């Protein structure tokens, strides 16, 4: 095996590791939001929503679960993945704006 092939394999392995890290972070955020108190708090802080009907809450949670089961949108997260790969860094403890953008698509369905 030559050094360029070895470097490609290392690069591919690093990329897979980064993608898995992004997915785990996204899924962890969604798992947290699936708790009623956390979701209500998030909606209050982000959208100034004080009360929410139980039916709307269940529909939101259903959509969040569907997002969690879906594959990671690599095009959406490409800038973050590229930055992490170039800088050889992991995700910060702050929630990246790309996670919020993905969640906004769900919340927009409900008029938030």
QUIMO-V798013 format. One line per field, one symbol per residue. phi: phi as a letter, one per 40 degrees, with the letter a starting at -180 (. if undefined). A space follows every 50 residues. Layout:
phi: ???
This chain:
phi: .cccccccccccccccccccccccccccccdccccdccccccccccbfcc bacdcccccccccccccccccccccccdcccccccccfbbccccccdccc cccdccccdbgc
